[in-house]
Amino acid sequence: MMLTPNKINWFTFFKLPAAWWSGVKLKSINEERCNTSVRYKWINQNPFKSMYFAVQMMAAELSTGALVMSHIKKQDRPISMLVARNKAEFTKKATGKITFTCLDGNKIKSAIQNAINTNEPQTCWMKSIGMNENKETVSILEFEWTIKAKS
């Protein structure tokens, strides 16, 4: 069964309620890329009249994590996933609608295959870039995913 934006958005409602209430939505996903978005509003603001950094982190993590989940779902054995580390760079105030794009689907696919082939844990850094409606970069967020094939 393929993951779709609708299925992931329902998943956030039940399993990631902070992201759901903040307005984080998955917009599109395929083998190689994933797009999420979130709009600046009262519930996700900071005192500086922009989006709170943690909301941006949730939207960016979802753009990487949905790709991980999608590739894991295609395997015939259980595989665990966990964020080990992250890095963030905030370059501009996040106001309006921010879209996060991750293009690392092939990287995580390879890491999952290596975890299965070697039966050793693998790590994979995935990047998500947040852009405003004017196509200006507001944040660059990276997540190190650990992948382990279970016996």
N, C-alpha and C positions, 0 to 999 in steps of 0.2 A: 504494500500500500504506500503510495507516494504522499509525502508531506505537502500540504498546500497552505497558502496564507491563512485561509479560514480555519484550518485545523490548528495551526500554530497560534493564532489569535485566541482560540478557545482554550488552548493549553495555557497561555499566559493568564487567562481569567482564573483558572483553577490552581495552577502551580506557581505562577509569578504575579500575584495580585498587585504588588507595588508597581510593577511595570504596566500592568493593565490600567490601574487607576491613574497613572501618570500620563497615559495616552500613547504608549509605545505600541506600534502596529507593524506587523510584517507585511510588506507590500508585494514582493515577488521573490521567488526562489527557483533556481534551476541547478544543474550539475555543478556549475562553476561560480555562480554569484548569488548573493542575497541582498535585498534592499529592505531596510526598515525605516520607519519615520516616526517622528514625534513633533507635536506642535507646542510652542511656548504658550503656557496659560497659567492661571493663578495657582493651580495645584502643584505645578512643577517649577515654580520660580525660586530664585534666590534673592537676597536683599539688594542686588545690584541691577535689577530689572532685566535679567536674562535667565536662561534655563539653568537649573541646578546641575552641577557637574555629574552627580550620581545618576540623574535621569539620562544624560548623554551616554554614560557608561552602560546603563541597562539596554538602551537601544542598540549601541554598538556591539555589546556582548551577544545580543539576540541575533544580530546579522551574522556573526561567526558561529555561534552555537547552533543555529538552525541548520547551517551547512553540515556541521559535525553530526547532528542527529539524523539528517537526511541520508548521509553516507553510511552511518551505522545501521540504519533501518534496512538497507539493502543487503546486509550480511546475513549469513545463516547461523551465526553464533552470537552470544551476548558479548558486548563490548562496553566497558565503562569509560566515562568521560568526565573530566574535571578541569577547571581553570586553576593553573598553578601560580601564574603571575600575570601582571598586566603593566602596561606603560600607557601614559596619556600625555598628549600635548594639546593645549587649548589655545587657539590662535586668534579667535574673534568672539565677541559676544554672541551667544546663541539665542536669537529671537526669531519669531515666525516659525515656519515649518522646516525642520532639519531632517535631511535624508542621509542615512548611513548605508554605505555600500562596502561589502566585502567581496573580493574577487579571488579568494583563496580556496575554492572548492577542490581544485586539482591537488593542492598541497595536502589537504586533510585526507583526501581519498588515498593518496600515496602512503601517508602515515598509518592509516587504518590497515591498509594492505600489508605494510611492514610489520605491524603489531600481530596480525594473523599469521604471517609467514614465519616470523622469528619467535613468536610467543613471548616477546619481550615488550615492556612498556615503551611507548614512543611519545615524543613531544612535537608540537607543531605550533609555531607562532603564526597567528592570523591577524591581519590588519583590517580595520574598518575606518573609512573616512567619512566624516560628517560634513555635509554641505548645506548652506542655506538656500533660499529660493533664488538668490542671485548667482548661484553656482560658486560661491566663495567658501573655501574650507574654513570651518569653525573649530574642528577637532580631528585629531588623528589618534586612534586608540588601537592598541595591540594587546592580544590575549594569547598566552601560552597554554594550549590545551594539552592535557596528558590523556593518552589513549592506552587502554589495556584490554587485550582479548582475554575473556574469562574461559576457564576450562569447562 
